[in-house]
Amino acid sequence: MNKTVLASLGLLLLAHATCSQADNSNGKNIFVQRCAMCHGADLQGSGPLARKSNPPTPDLTTAAFKKRLHDYPGVIVSPVVLRPNGDLIPKTLRENGVKLPAFAWRVKDLRDLNEYMGAEIAKRR
């Protein structure tokens, strides 16, 4: 993945997070509805679909991921925006009969999700 694009995405997210301190309830709701099925409530890749994707869902609470998040703050939302793994998420959902309603992502949603997940990751380990 292009590190410059990822770093730029992270800076965009961070630049606006302090304006209104992202709405964590919105970020949490998005995470629970769209991400936890793979990442698990604990962000450790423990959701019911975590081992059904190839590659398996990673543990986002490891020291290695925290370093990556520090170096490239946009890494949390890059699967939504950049789709570095191509069709991995839709394919995993499709193969397991999971149908999510369409979602029109707003920049605010990406910021809120980033803020929520970043805070949760920071609390772990």
matplotlib code that plots the C-alpha trace (Angstrom):
import matplotlib.pyplot as plt

x = [0.0, 1.2, 2.5, 2.2, -1.5, -2.1, -0.2, -2.2, -5.4, -4.4, -3.5, -6.8, -8.6, -6.5, -6.7, -10.5, -10.7, -10.0, -12.6, -15.5, -13.9, -15.4, -18.8, -17.7, -21.3, -21.4, -18.0, -19.0, -22.3, -20.5, -17.9, -20.5, -22.7, -20.0, -16.6, -17.1, -18.3, -14.7, -12.6, -14.6, -15.7, -12.1, -10.5, -8.4, -9.7, -12.2, -15.4, -17.5, -16.1, -12.5, -11.1, -13.4, -11.5, -8.3, -6.1, -7.7, -8.7, -5.7, -5.4, -5.4, -4.2, -0.7, 2.4, 3.1, -0.3, 0.0, 3.3, 1.7, -1.2, 1.3, 3.2, 0.2, -2.9, -5.2, -4.5, -7.8, -10.1, -7.9, -9.9, -13.0, -11.5, -8.6, -9.6, -6.0, -7.2, -9.5, -12.7, -11.8, -14.5, -17.4, -16.3, -16.1, -19.5, -21.0, -19.4, -20.9, -24.4, -24.0, -25.9, -25.2, -27.4, -25.8, -24.0, -23.2, -19.9, -19.5, -16.1, -17.6, -18.3, -14.7, -13.4, -15.7, -14.8, -11.1, -11.4, -13.4, -11.2, -8.0, -9.2, -10.2, -6.9, -5.0, -6.8, -5.8, -2.6]
y = [0.0, 3.5, 4.8, 8.4, 8.0, 6.2, 8.9, 11.6, 9.9, 9.7, 13.4, 14.3, 12.4, 13.8, 17.4, 17.4, 15.2, 18.0, 20.4, 18.6, 15.5, 12.9, 11.5, 8.3, 7.0, 7.2, 5.6, 2.8, 2.2, 1.9, -0.4, -2.7, -2.8, -3.1, -4.2, -6.2, -9.3, -9.8, -7.7, -8.7, -6.3, -6.6, -5.7, -8.8, -10.5, -12.5, -11.9, -14.8, -14.2, -13.5, -16.9, -17.2, -14.6, -15.2, -13.8, -14.1, -10.9, -9.4, -8.5, -4.7, -4.5, -5.9, -3.7, -4.1, -2.7, 0.1, 1.1, 0.9, 3.1, 5.6, 5.8, 5.8, 7.0, 6.3, 2.6, 2.1, 3.3, 2.4, -0.9, 1.2, 3.9, 2.3, -1.4, -2.6, -6.2, -5.8, -7.6, -9.3, -7.8, -8.1, -11.6, -12.8, -11.4, -12.9, -16.3, -16.4, -15.2, -11.9, -9.0, -5.6, -2.7, -0.2, 2.6, 6.0, 6.8, 10.4, 11.9, 12.4, 8.6, 7.8, 10.3, 9.0, 5.3, 6.2, 8.1, 5.3, 2.5, 4.4, 5.1, 1.4, 0.2, 2.6, 1.1, -2.5, -4.2]
z = [0.0, -0.7, 2.6, 1.5, 0.7, 4.0, 6.0, 4.2, 5.0, 8.7, 8.8, 7.2, 9.9, 12.8, 11.5, 12.2, 15.2, 17.6, 16.1, 17.8, 19.3, 17.0, 18.1, 19.8, 19.9, 16.1, 15.8, 18.2, 16.4, 13.1, 14.6, 16.2, 13.1, 10.4, 11.9, 15.1, 13.2, 12.1, 14.5, 17.6, 20.4, 21.8, 18.5, 18.7, 15.6, 17.7, 15.8, 14.4, 10.9, 11.9, 10.8, 7.8, 5.8, 4.0, 5.5, 8.9, 10.7, 12.5, 16.2, 16.3, 19.9, 19.3, 19.7, 16.0, 15.0, 17.5, 16.0, 12.5, 13.7, 15.2, 11.9, 9.6, 11.5, 8.5, 8.7, 10.7, 7.9, 4.9, 4.4, 3.9, 1.8, -0.1, 0.0, 0.1, 0.2, -2.8, -2.4, 1.0, 3.1, 0.7, -0.3, 3.3, 4.0, 0.8, 1.4, 4.9, 4.0, 5.9, 4.3, 5.5, 4.5, 2.1, 3.9, 2.5, 4.3, 5.2, 6.2, 9.6, 9.9, 8.9, 11.5, 14.2, 13.5, 13.5, 16.8, 18.4, 17.3, 18.1, 21.6, 22.1, 20.7, 23.0, 26.1, 25.3, 26.4]

ax = plt.figure().add_subplot(projection="3d")
ax.plot(x, y, z, "-o")
ax.set_aspect("equal")
plt.show()
